[in-house]
Amino acid sequence: MGEPTAFYEPDPDGSFVATDATQGPWSPDLQHGGPPSALLVREFEALIAATARDGDSDSDSEGHPDGHLAKIAMDFHGPVPVGPVRVRASVLKPGRRAQLLAGELSVEGRVVLSARAWWRRRSPGLVPDVPVQAAPLPDPDDVVPADPLPGHLDHGWIASMDYRYLAGFVTTPGPATVWVRPKFPLVAGETTSGTQRAVLVSDGASGFSAALDFRTHLFSNLDLVLSFLRPPVGPWVALDAVSALDGAGGGTTSTRLADTAGYHGFALQTLYVAPHHAV
């Protein structure tokens, strides 16, 4: 396989073939959690757009839903192999102000990732803005690019991103604040939406803010839960992330999410943490 130009290639049979850009840090045969999560978001957005065109929800003059995915909860049933995957989504609860969606990503008929999401209607000017109380971040174009990745991390999903670190570094245990920009579209030939991009990047928060070294410990997340105040915009996603560990192997990563217009959401990950030899 040549150098990837996207995280997934669409197949005529309706599946999506994962490229090397989806590889996670633990094995070249397993995907990072970000790409399959973002692919499910793509399916949710397609379902909402189709529902709007059918006249079942509010839509703008171009037939797009006048709202956004406000909450997304992903559960990983197991590792996602690098290879063909299939996604599907359905509406569990229709509505004009909010809709509850469900989705699954499967490999050879086996569900490896499931999700629920709330779509919420947007009515600009309905209430006053009450922004996240945090200092504004420097523009990513004004920040010096990150140092080169060390060899053991310079592949797959990690190498498929541009980084602008404001605090911490991927090889330095502890909290991190970093601008991240994917180098490729999620699906070849398509434009990646702001929410897809935010989910694609956010799953990396537990790695950027890892409290222990990749080379000695595994810290894989069991889930990814995101809450968005508004739709993310622009090519850059900022993660202000911190991880906490319990000595019995539990971990949690909490992250504030931003784009160049300001903070727009939050992410939470539940971790399983252990030395490599104990896995």
N, C-alpha and C positions, 0 to 999 in steps of 0.2 A: 504494500500500500504506500502511495506517495505521500508527500506532505499534505496535511489536511487543509482544506479551505473553508470548512464548516464543522460544526459538532455532529451534525447528522446529514445523511444523504437520503432523500425520499426514494422509496422503491415503488415501482408501478403496482405492486400487490397491496399497497396501502400501509406497509410497515415503514420504519425509519431505521437506517443502518448507521450505527454509531461508528464514528471515525476515531483515530488515535487521539484526537483532541479531547475526547471524553474520559480518557484514562485517569484513574485516581492515583493517589500516592502509595497505595499499599500493594497493588499488583497491576501489571499492564493488561491483565485479562478482565479487570473489573472497572466499571465506570465510577467516576466521581459522582456524588449525589446531586450536584448542580444541574448538569445537562438533562437527566431524565425528569427532574422536577420541573424545569423550565418547559420541557416538551409537553408535560401535562397542562401547564398554564396555557400554552399555545392552544391545546385542545379545548380548554375552558373558554378562551376568548373566541375561538371559532364557533363554539356552541352558542354563546351569547349573541354574537353577530347574526347567526342564522335565526335565532329566536326573534331578534329584533326585526329582521327582514320579513318574518312570517306574521309580524304584527302582534306578538305576544308580550312585548315589553316596550318601554319608552325608547325612542330612537331619534337621532338628529336627522337633518335633511338629506344626509348621504346614506341613511340606513344603518348607521353605527349606533350601538347602545349608548344612551346618555348616562353613563355610569362607569364603574370600574370594579375590579376585583379587590375588595377591601380586606378580606381575610383569607388566607390560604394555609391549610394544615396538611402536611405531607407525613406519611408513615412508611418507613422502609421495612418491608417484610423480609428482606435479605439482600445480599449483594446483587448488583445489576451487571450481568456480563457485557463485555464489549461485543456488540453484534446487533442483529435485527431486534427491534422492539415494536410493540403495538400499543396504541393508546385509544381509550374511549372515554366518553363523558356523557352525563345525563343530568337533567334537571330534577332534583328531589322535591323542591318547593318552588313553584313559580310565584311571581309577584311583580308589582310595578315599582315598589320601593326597594325591594330586596329579593334575591333569589338564592336558594341553596343548591349548589352543584356537587356532584360526586364524579370521581374519575379513577381510572386504573391504568397502570402500565404493566404489560405482561411480556414474558419471554417464553416462547414455545408453549403458550397456553397457561403458563404459571404466573400469577400475579406477584410482582416483586415490589411494587410501589402503589399505594392508594392515597387518595386525597379527597378532601372536601374544601369547598370554597364558598364564600359569600360574595355575591355581586351586590353592589349598593348603588342606588341612583344618586346622581350628582345634580344639585340645583344651585349654581353659583349665586352668591349674595344672600343665601337663605339665612345664615347666621354669621356673626363676626369671626374672623380668623383668630385663633388662639394657638400660636406656633409652639413647637417644642422649645423649651427654655434651655438653650445651649449656645455657646459661642459659635459664630459662623466659621466655616472651614475655609482655608485658602483655596483659590481656584486651582484645579489640578494642573493646568498649563503653566502655573507659576511655581510648581514644585519640581525639584530635581528628580529625574527618573531613578528608580530603585537600582541598587547594585545587582549584578548578574546573579541568577539563581545558582546555588550549589549543584553539583552534578547529580546528587541523589534525588533532587526535586525538579530537574530541568527536563520535564517531559509531560505529556498529556495535558490535563486541564490546567495545571499550575503554569506550564510554559505557554499556554494559549491566552494569557492575560498580560496587559500592561499594568504596571504598578507605580503609584506615587505615595510613598510612606510619609506620614506626618508624625507617627510615633510607633515604636516597636519595629520588628522585622520578622519574616516568616521563620527564620532560624533562631530567633531570640525569644525564649519562653517569656510569656507575660502578655498584658493587654496590648492592643494594636489599633491604630487609626490609619486607614489606608484608602486611597482612591484606586479603583480597579476598573479596567476597561477591556472587555473581550476583544480579541483580535479578529474573530470570525463571527459570521451570523450563526444563529442557533441551527437553522435549517438552510441548506444550500439553495440559493436563488431567492431567498425571502428576506424581508426586512424584520429584524428582531424588535418586538415591542418593548416599551420601557419596563413593563412588569415582567416580561420574560427575562429581560436582561438582569433585573434586580434579583430575581430568584436564581438565575444561573450563577450569579456572583455570591449571593448571601450564604449559600451552603458552605462556602469557604471560610466563614467567620471563625468556626471552631479551630481551624488550622492556623489562621493568621494570629489568633490570640491564644494558641496552645500554651498550656502551663508546663508541658514536658516536651522533650526532644522527639521528633518524628522517628529518629533512628533507634530509639530504645523503647518507645511506648506507642501503643495503638490507642487512638481516641476517635472512635467512629460514632456518628450521631444516629440515633434511632428515629429521629423525626426532624422536621423543620416547620416551624409555625411563624407566619408573617402577618403583620397587621399594617395596612397602608392607610395613611390619612388621605392621600390623593394619588393619582397615577404618577409613577416616576417618569422623568424626562431626561433626555440627553444621553450621550454615550458613556458617561462615567457614573459609577456607583461608589459612594463612600460608606465604609463600614467602620464604626466605632465600637469595637468588640472587647469583651472581657470574659474569661472562662474561670470557673470555680470548680474545685475538685474535692471529693470526699475520699478519705483513705481507703474505703471499702470498694472503690472502683466507680463511683458515681461522678458525673460531671454535668455542668450546665454552662452554656454560652449565651450571653445576652448581648444584643447588638442594636445600636441606633443606626438607621439607614438615611442617607442623604443623597441628593444630586446637587448640581450647581445652583439650583433655585432654593436650596435649604433642606432641612430634615423633613422626611416624609413618611417615616414608618419605623417599625421595630421588628426584630427577629429573635426567636428563642429556639435553642437546640438542646435536646436531652442526649447526654453522651454516655457511652460505655468506654471506660478507660482501664488499661492493663498493660503490664510489660509484654513485649512481644513473645517471650518464652512461655507466658501464662495463657496465651490465647488458644 
